[in-house]
Amino acid sequence: MMKITKQDTVAEVVAKNMGADHVFSKYKIDFCCGGGATLEAACKESNVEFEVLKKEIQEIANKISNDSKV
């Protein structure tokens, strides 16, 4: 899992964090065609706090990672 910053693009985060696509879908953030947007811009457009989005991505990525180790 990568360190997630506001300057990362949506596409970078999806590519490096399993499950991030589910979080982006939840907040209606386009991770396909709109993948070039920074997280800061995507959060602003979708009216979601960056820290909330980041936490959810990290939680789901950790869960998937832990589940795959069993």
C-alpha positions in Angstrom: 0.0 0.0 0.0 1.3 3.4 -0.9 1.3 6.6 1.2 -1.6 8.6 0.0 -1.4 12.3 -0.5 -3.6 15.0 -1.9 -1.3 15.4 -4.9 -1.6 11.7 -6.0 -3.9 11.1 -8.9 -7.0 9.0 -8.6 -5.5 6.5 -11.2 -2.3 6.1 -9.1 -4.2 5.3 -6.0 -6.5 2.8 -7.7 -3.5 1.1 -9.3 -1.6 0.8 -6.0 -4.3 0.2 -3.5 -6.6 -2.9 -3.8 -10.2 -1.9 -3.1 -9.7 1.8 -3.7 -12.1 1.5 -6.7 -14.9 0.7 -4.3 -14.3 3.8 -2.2 -14.1 6.0 -5.3 -17.4 4.5 -6.6 -19.0 5.2 -3.2 -18.3 8.9 -3.5 -18.9 8.9 -7.3 -15.3 9.7 -8.1 -14.4 8.7 -11.7 -11.3 6.5 -11.5 -11.4 5.5 -15.2 -11.6 8.5 -17.5 -11.2 11.0 -14.6 -8.2 9.2 -13.2 -5.8 12.0 -14.0 -7.4 14.3 -11.4 -5.6 14.8 -8.1 -7.3 13.5 -4.9 -7.6 17.0 -3.7 -9.5 18.0 -6.9 -11.6 14.8 -6.8 -12.5 15.3 -3.2 -13.5 18.9 -3.7 -15.7 18.0 -6.7 -17.4 15.1 -4.8 -17.8 17.1 -1.6 -15.9 14.6 0.5 -13.1 15.3 3.0 -9.7 14.0 1.9 -8.9 12.5 5.3 -12.2 10.5 5.2 -11.4 9.2 1.7 -7.8 8.3 2.6 -8.9 6.5 5.8 -11.5 4.4 3.9 -9.0 3.5 1.2 -6.4 2.4 3.8 -9.0 0.4 5.7 -10.2 -1.5 2.7 -6.7 -2.1 1.4 -5.6 -3.4 4.8 -8.6 -5.7 5.1 -8.0 -7.2 1.6 -4.3 -7.6 2.4 -5.0 -9.3 5.7 -7.7 -11.6 4.1 -5.3 -12.7 1.4 -2.7 -13.8 4.1 -5.1 -16.3 5.6 
